[in-house]
Amino acid sequence: MRRLKIFISSTTALLVLPMLASAQGLTQDGTGGEFGELLANIIEFATSVLIPFIIGIGFLVFVWGMFQYFIVGGANDESKEKGKSLMIYAALGFLLIIVFWGVINLLASFTGLDEESLNFTPSLPLVGDSVGDSD
């Protein structure tokens, strides 16, 4: 009896879940639908707001390190070391963020998300569409 319940529930799930997901057939215009719009919004937010904000924070950390190294750490070697390490970490942070920004832009241009629509979205004919019509 238990195996029968498992079989029925798994068969039902396999038949119903693709219809619930509506993975195919939401859009035929190549935009990717709501998921494509979500990905485009995430990439736009990351490239226009998030990464410049992080670069600004890194710049402030670098300036704070310079302040500690040159002004506060005039005679204090411990403060000079703190400032020096902050400047090194900020420079490494700049490098990583710029690389991250480049990777995001590369992925966006590779997938077509830097434009308004996804250009090469594969699609299958929907139920009721005629296949092989030649006009």
C-alpha positions, 0 to 999 in steps of 0.5 A: 500500500505504501509503495502504491502511494509513493508511486501515485504521488511521484507520478502526479508530481512528474505530470503536474509540476511542469504545468505549474512551473509554466517553464515553456509557453509564457512568452514567445518573443524571446525576452525570457519572461519574468525570469529574464526580467528578474535577471536583467534587474539583478545585473542592472542593480549590481552594475549600477548601484552595488559595485560603485557603492562598494568601490566608494567604501573601498576608497574611504578605507584607502583614504583612512589608511593613508590618514593613519599612515601619514598623519596619525602614525608620524611617530607611532610605528604601530599606527603606521603598520595599521595604515599600511595594511589598510591601504594594501587591503583596500588596493586588493579590494579595488582589484577584486571588485573591478574583476567582479564587475568585469565578470558580471558585465561579461556574463551579461553580454554573453547571455544577452542580459545587457540588452532589453531582451534575451536574443537567442532563447530556444522555444518549442511549439506550444500545444495547438501551434501548427508545426511545419506550416509554410506560408 
